[in-house]
Amino acid sequence: DGGLGNTSIFAGSEAGAEPVHARRSTWPQTSALIVADVVGTGVLSLPGNFAKLGWAGGVTALVACYPLNLFTGLLLNKLHLAYPRSVTYGDIGQELLGKPGAILGFGSLYIYLFLLLGNYMIVIRKTVQEILVEADLCAVPACLVGMAILIP
């Protein structure tokens, strides 16, 4: 099937079958996407943050955040094992708190994604400004150049 996974939106072919979420990526594809996201901006921002905090502050912050990240990952794993049909924060929120939980989960997810894209635009702007340092571009033209590069 080309590795696209389950593309059916229904659990069965019978009438009234309960809809399920179609999964269109394989585990290796999803893993590569997550690694690229984490390595892409997270690791590349470490030197700048270490320069601001110093070695002691940077290492302390890095070590202090590890247990929180580990706990969050383990908690999400347990929730997914408890509710295997849940594939988004909104699904988990609905399972745990009903409609208010779904609104909170989906709302938080979309706000996070919107802010994440804003962060990527800042990274693109800074990159374009550094590459075209002779042009002395302001923020808006640098963002437009970055978007023009990404469109194709």
C-alpha positions as CSV (number, residue, x, y, z in Angstrom):
1,D,0.0,0.0,0.0
2,G,3.0,2.3,-0.3
3,G,3.4,2.7,3.4
4,L,0.5,5.1,3.8
5,G,-1.1,3.2,6.7
6,N,-4.8,3.0,7.3
7,T,-6.5,5.5,4.9
8,S,-10.0,4.4,5.6
9,I,-12.1,6.8,7.8
10,F,-14.4,4.1,9.0
11,A,-13.7,1.2,11.4
12,G,-15.6,-1.2,9.1
13,S,-17.6,-1.3,5.9
14,E,-20.9,-1.8,7.6
15,A,-23.4,1.1,7.8
16,G,-23.1,3.3,10.9
17,A,-19.5,2.3,11.5
18,E,-17.7,4.6,13.9
19,P,-15.3,7.0,12.2
20,V,-11.6,6.6,13.1
21,H,-8.7,8.9,12.4
22,A,-6.8,8.1,9.2
23,R,-3.1,7.7,9.8
24,R,-1.1,8.5,6.7
25,S,2.5,8.3,7.9
26,T,4.6,5.4,9.0
27,W,6.6,5.4,12.3
28,P,9.9,6.1,10.5
29,Q,8.4,9.1,8.8
30,T,6.9,10.4,12.0
31,S,10.1,9.8,13.9
32,A,12.1,11.7,11.2
33,L,9.7,14.6,11.4
34,I,9.9,14.8,15.2
35,V,13.7,14.6,15.2
36,A,13.9,17.3,12.5
37,D,11.7,19.5,14.5
38,V,13.6,19.1,17.7
39,V,17.0,19.3,16.1
40,G,16.1,22.0,13.7
41,T,15.4,24.9,16.1
42,G,16.0,23.5,19.6
43,V,19.6,22.3,19.2
44,L,20.5,25.2,17.0
45,S,19.4,27.7,19.6
46,L,21.5,26.1,22.4
47,P,24.7,28.0,21.7
48,G,23.0,31.3,21.9
49,N,21.2,30.4,25.1
50,F,24.3,29.1,26.6
51,A,26.1,32.4,25.7
52,K,23.3,34.3,27.5
53,L,23.2,32.1,30.6
54,G,26.8,31.1,30.8
55,W,28.1,27.5,31.2
56,A,26.8,27.0,34.7
57,G,23.3,28.5,34.0
58,G,23.0,26.7,30.7
59,V,23.9,23.3,32.0
60,T,21.7,23.8,35.1
61,A,18.7,24.8,32.9
62,L,19.3,21.9,30.5
63,V,19.5,19.3,33.4
64,A,16.6,20.9,35.2
65,C,14.3,20.6,32.2
66,Y,15.1,16.9,31.5
67,P,12.9,15.5,34.3
68,L,10.0,17.6,33.1
69,N,10.4,16.5,29.5
70,L,10.7,12.9,30.6
71,F,7.6,13.1,32.8
72,T,5.6,14.7,30.0
73,G,6.6,12.1,27.5
74,L,5.8,9.2,29.9
75,L,2.4,10.8,30.8
76,L,1.5,11.2,27.1
77,N,2.5,7.5,26.5
78,K,0.3,6.3,29.4
79,L,-2.6,8.4,28.2
80,H,-2.3,7.0,24.7
81,L,-2.1,3.4,26.0
82,A,-5.2,4.1,28.2
83,Y,-7.1,5.7,25.2
84,P,-5.6,4.1,22.1
85,R,-8.0,5.9,19.7
86,S,-6.8,9.3,21.0
87,V,-4.2,10.7,18.6
88,T,-4.3,14.4,19.5
89,Y,-4.5,16.5,22.6
90,G,-8.1,17.3,21.8
91,D,-9.0,13.6,21.7
92,I,-7.3,13.0,25.0
93,G,-9.1,16.1,26.5
94,Q,-12.4,14.8,25.3
95,E,-11.8,11.3,26.8
96,L,-10.9,12.8,30.1
97,L,-13.1,15.9,30.5
98,G,-15.7,15.7,27.7
99,K,-16.5,18.6,25.5
100,P,-14.7,21.2,27.6
101,G,-11.6,19.1,27.6
102,A,-11.8,18.8,23.8
103,I,-12.1,22.5,23.4
104,L,-9.1,23.0,25.8
105,G,-7.0,20.4,24.0
106,F,-7.7,21.5,20.5
107,G,-7.5,25.2,21.4
108,S,-4.2,24.7,23.1
109,L,-2.9,22.6,20.2
110,Y,-3.8,25.2,17.5
111,I,-2.5,28.1,19.6
112,Y,0.8,26.3,20.1
113,L,1.0,25.5,16.3
114,F,0.3,29.2,15.5
115,L,3.0,30.4,17.9
116,L,5.4,27.7,16.6
117,L,5.0,28.9,13.1
118,G,5.6,32.4,14.3
119,N,8.9,31.2,15.9
120,Y,9.9,29.6,12.6
121,M,9.2,32.9,10.8
122,I,11.5,34.7,13.3
123,V,14.2,32.1,12.6
124,I,13.8,32.5,8.8
125,R,13.9,36.3,9.2
126,K,17.1,36.2,11.2
127,T,18.6,33.7,8.7
128,V,17.8,35.8,5.7
129,Q,19.1,39.0,7.4
130,E,22.4,37.2,8.2
131,I,22.7,35.9,4.7
132,L,21.9,39.2,3.1
133,V,23.7,41.3,5.6
134,E,24.9,43.7,2.9
135,A,21.3,44.5,1.9
136,D,20.4,45.7,5.4
137,L,16.9,44.2,5.3
138,C,14.3,45.1,7.9
139,A,12.1,42.4,9.4
140,V,9.1,42.5,7.0
141,P,11.2,42.3,3.8
142,A,13.4,39.6,5.3
143,C,10.2,37.6,6.1
144,L,8.9,38.1,2.6
145,V,12.2,36.9,1.1
146,G,12.1,33.8,3.4
147,M,8.5,33.0,2.4
148,A,9.4,33.4,-1.3
149,I,12.2,30.9,-0.8
150,L,9.9,28.4,1.0
151,I,6.9,28.6,-1.4
152,P,8.4,26.4,-4.2
